[in-house]
Amino acid sequence: QVQLVESGGGLVQAGGSLILSCAASGSIFRPNVMGWYRQAPGKQRELVATITRGGNTNYADSVKGRFTISRDNAKNMVFLQMNSLKPEDTAVYYCNAPAPAGGDYWGQGTQVTVSS
């Protein structure tokens, strides 16, 4: 049973920072790619950033230069450092990892709210 557990969300003023963490547990799950997605009210879930075990990263244009994704392969964890937050970053943020047999594992989500 694979579980992804996020932490670190909260309420912050515009211009502030937050860091999200996600721990993957279960069996011998060692995902090559881990990532963060977000879903704002009334909108579709969208990619925020991904990172491979080798450290290759990919970011949505809307967060480039403000967010940094990183991971600790030994601990099977992924992090999202979010700086210069904007009200439009308000969303539920989800940790993601593709499943070896197809499909995806998702965390339960953590709320990030940025006030203006």
N, C-alpha and C positions, 0 to 999 in steps of 0.2 A: 504494500500500500504506500503510494507516494503522496507526500503532503508538501505543499508550499505554504509557508506561514509568513505573512508580512507584518511589519511593525514600523512605527515612526511617523505616521500621519498626524495631522492636527490642524490647528488654526494659526495662521501667520499673516502679518500685514504685508501688503505689496512691497516688494524690494527685499523681503526677508529670505531666509533659507530654511530648508528642512532636509533631512536625510532619511530615506526609506531603506529598510533592510528586508531581505527575504531569505529564509532558510529552507532548503529542500531536504527532506528526510525520507527514509524508506528504502529498504532492500539495498541493492547495489546501484541505485540510480545515480549516474554521473552524466548529466546532460552536457552536450557539446555547446548548445546555445541556451542562454537564459535571457530573459528580457522583462521589460515593464511596458504595460499598456495602461490606458486610462479611458474612463467613460464619464463624460459630463452629462448632466440631466438633459434628456431629450435628444442626445446625440449617440452616434455609434461608437463602439469601442475602437480606439485608435492606438497605433504603435507609438511608443515614446522613445524607447532605445533597446538595443540588443547588444549582447557581447558573447563572443565565443570563448572556449576554454583557453585559446591562444591569445586572447586579449583584443581581437578585432572587434571594433564597435561600429554601430550604426545608429543614427539619431534622426528623429523627425525634424524637419526644417524649423518648426516652431520652437524647438528647445535647444537647438545648436548654440553653443557658446554660453549657455546658462546651466545646463544639466550635464552631469558626468556619471556614467555608469561604470561600475567596477565589480570585481568578483574575487572571492577567496575560494579557489578550487579545493583546497584541503578541507575546508569547512562546508563546502557545497552551499555557499551563500552568494547573493548578488545584492548590490547596493545602488542607490540612486541619490546622488548629491544634487539638490535642486537649489540654485542660487537665483537672485534677481527675480523672485516669483512675481507673477502677474495674476490679476483676478481671473483671467481666462485659463489659468492653469488649474483652477478649481475643478475637481473630479474625484472619482474613486479610482485609485491606482491599483492595478493588479500585477502580480508577479506571474510569469509564464515560463514554461519549459516544454518543448515538444516531447511527446512520448515516443519511446523507441518503436512501438508497434503502430504508430500513427495517432493522430489526434494531439491534444494538448493537455497539459496539467495547468491548472489555474489555482492561485491563492484565493482567499476569501475576500480580498480587497481591503484597502485602507483609505479613509477619507482624507483628502487634502483640501482645505478651504483657505483661499487667499482673499483677504479683505482689502478694499480700496481705501 
